Amino acid sequence: MIADDQRAVLDGLALMLGLLPGITVVAVAADGAETLAAAGQHHPDVILLDLHMPVMDGIEATRRLTAEHPGTAVVVLTTYADDTSILEALRAGARGYLTKNAGRADIARAIHAAASGQSILDAAVQATVLEAAASGPVPAAPPAELPDGLTSREGDVLMLIAQGLSNSEIAAALFLSANTVKTHVNRVFAKTGSKTRAQAIRYAHDHGLAGRDPLPGRPGDA
């Protein structure tokens, strides 16, 4: 089964994988909620899943799929290779993680491996995981009290936005790369329904996050 909110990507993957030996595409979905419903109907061996989808994102969908359909393996296929996305997906139960730079043979190999209970991470993902592991302990799971599915690190970024910090200043404060901060800001905007930093700041004040203390960053965070 394939889940991706971009129709062209979804159709292209379905066509490509349907032509490969040993793989049958039984269903497609455009968001996390559709993925859960289709998984319950079709019981696929493997779901090839994007992370950033509407209604329910890939992290939450993976967590739900792992809990509700333990016989189905999740392989993430996404454009994002930052440490937060990777670690959250693996914590949620993903059995494989590929970027959309992966070729047809790589995707097929990951699907067959997941179906047989093995895990495959592409080279860029492996490097990121090793770097994160070398930097120190994996951050704790996000606290449950944050609204709208915000992770702890997204909450940190939102609090610093509310203090008027720029992306580069947030990166320095949390020891994160500029690209990772940009990814977090985009997620914060999506989850809070904000189109501007002013709207994000208003959201932070409305939800009591403007004065929240950020988790301390550490040198070496990606």
C-alpha positions in Angstrom: 0.0 0.0 0.0 1.2 3.5 -0.8 0.4 6.7 1.1 1.4 10.2 -0.2 -0.5 13.4 -0.4 1.0 14.4 -3.8 -1.2 12.7 -6.5 1.6 12.7 -9.1 3.9 11.0 -6.7 1.3 8.5 -5.6 0.3 7.6 -9.1 4.0 7.3 -10.2 4.9 5.0 -7.3 1.8 2.8 -7.8 2.6 2.4 -11.5 6.3 1.7 -10.9 5.8 -0.7 -8.0 3.0 -2.5 -9.8 5.4 -3.5 -12.5 7.9 -5.1 -10.1 8.0 -8.8 -9.5 6.7 -9.9 -6.1 4.9 -6.6 -5.3 1.2 -6.0 -5.7 -0.2 -2.6 -4.9 -3.5 -3.2 -3.0 -4.4 0.4 -2.1 -3.4 4.0 -2.1 -4.1 6.8 0.4 -3.6 10.6 0.4 -3.4 11.2 4.2 -2.9 9.5 7.5 -6.6 8.9 8.2 -7.2 7.3 4.8 -4.1 5.2 5.4 -5.5 3.8 8.7 -8.9 3.1 7.1 -7.4 1.4 4.1 -5.0 -0.7 6.2 -7.9 -2.0 8.1 -9.7 -3.0 4.9 -6.8 -4.4 2.9 -4.3 -5.6 5.5 -1.2 -4.9 3.4 2.1 -6.5 4.3 3.9 -3.2 3.9 2.9 0.4 3.7 5.2 2.9 1.9 4.4 6.1 3.7 5.2 9.8 3.3 5.7 11.8 6.5 4.0 15.1 5.8 0.4 14.5 4.9 -2.8 16.4 5.8 -5.4 15.3 8.4 -2.9 13.0 10.2 0.8 13.1 9.5 3.0 10.1 8.9 4.5 10.0 12.4 1.1 9.7 14.0 -0.1 7.3 11.3 2.9 5.1 11.8 2.3 5.1 15.6 -1.3 4.1 15.1 -0.5 1.5 12.4 2.1 -0.1 14.6 -0.4 -0.4 17.5 -3.5 -1.4 15.5 -1.9 -3.5 12.7 1.2 -5.1 14.1 1.4 -7.4 11.0 1.9 -4.5 8.7 5.3 -3.0 8.3 5.8 0.7 7.6 8.5 2.0 5.3 8.9 5.8 5.3 9.6 7.4 1.9 10.0 11.2 2.3 12.0 14.2 1.2 13.1 14.8 4.8 16.3 13.4 6.2 16.8 15.5 9.3 17.5 13.8 12.6 14.1 14.8 14.2 12.0 13.3 11.4 14.1 10.1 11.3 14.2 9.5 15.0 10.5 10.2 15.5 9.6 7.9 12.6 11.8 5.1 14.0 10.4 5.6 17.5 6.9 5.4 16.1 7.7 2.0 14.7 8.8 2.5 11.1 10.8 -0.5 9.9 12.6 1.3 7.0 13.3 4.9 6.1 14.2 6.1 2.6 14.4 9.5 1.0 12.7 10.3 -2.3 16.1 10.2 -3.9 15.9 6.4 -3.6 15.7 4.5 -6.9 13.3 1.8 -7.9 15.6 -1.0 -6.8 16.2 0.6 -3.4 12.5 1.0 -2.8 11.8 -2.6 -3.9 14.6 -3.9 -1.6 13.3 -2.0 1.4 9.7 -3.3 0.8 10.9 -6.9 0.5 13.1 -6.5 3.6 10.2 -5.0 5.7 7.9 -7.8 4.6 10.4 -10.3 5.9 10.9 -8.5 9.2 14.1 -6.7 8.4 15.0 -3.0 8.4 16.6 -0.9 5.7 17.8 2.7 6.1 19.3 4.5 3.1 22.9 5.8 3.3 22.0 9.4 4.1 19.6 8.3 6.9 22.2 5.9 8.4 24.7 8.7 8.6 22.2 11.0 10.3 21.3 8.4 12.8 24.9 7.6 13.6 25.7 11.3 14.0 22.7 11.8 16.3 23.7 8.8 18.4 27.3 10.1 18.7 26.1 13.5 19.8 24.5 12.2 22.9 21.3 10.6 24.2 18.2 10.7 22.0 15.8 13.4 23.3 12.9 12.3 25.4 9.5 11.9 23.7 7.6 15.1 23.5 5.3 16.0 26.5 1.7 15.1 26.0 0.4 18.5 27.1 1.5 20.4 23.9 -1.5 21.2 21.7 -2.3 20.1 18.1 0.4 17.4 18.0 3.3 19.7 18.5 6.5 17.9 19.5 8.7 19.1 22.3 11.2 20.6 19.9 8.5 22.2 17.8 7.3 23.8 21.0 10.8 25.1 21.7 10.9 26.6 18.3 7.5 28.2 18.7 8.5 29.7 22.0 11.5 31.3 20.5 9.5 32.6 17.6 7.2 34.2 20.2 10.3 35.9 21.7 11.0 37.4 18.3 14.0 35.3 17.3 14.9 34.8 13.7 15.5 31.3 12.2 19.2 31.8 12.4 19.0 32.9 16.1 16.8 29.9 16.9 19.4 27.6 15.2 22.1 29.1 17.4 20.0 28.9 20.6 19.1 25.3 20.1 22.3 24.1 18.4 20.3 23.1 15.3 21.1 23.5 11.7 19.4 26.2 9.6 17.6 23.5 7.5 16.4 21.7 10.6 15.0 24.9 12.1 13.3 25.7 8.8 11.7 22.3 8.8 10.5 22.8 12.4 9.1 26.2 11.6 7.2 24.8 8.6 5.7 22.1 10.8 4.8 24.6 13.5 3.0 26.8 11.0 1.1 23.7 9.5 0.0 22.3 12.9 -1.0 25.7 14.3 -2.7 26.9 11.2 -0.4 29.9 11.0 0.5 31.6 7.8 2.8 34.3 9.3 5.1 34.6 12.3 2.6 37.0 13.8 -0.1 34.4 13.8 2.3 31.8 15.3 3.1 34.3 18.1 -0.6 34.9 18.7 -1.1 31.1 18.9 1.8 30.8 21.4 0.3 33.4 23.6 -3.2 31.9 23.4 -1.9 28.5 24.4 0.4 29.6 27.1 3.6 28.7 25.2 5.1 32.2 24.9 6.9 31.9 28.2 7.8 28.2 27.9 11.4 27.4 28.6 13.1 25.5 25.7 14.8 22.2 26.2 18.6 22.9 26.2 20.2 22.3 22.9 23.6 20.5 22.6 26.5 21.0 20.2 26.3 18.4 17.6 22.5 18.4 17.1 21.8 18.3 13.4 
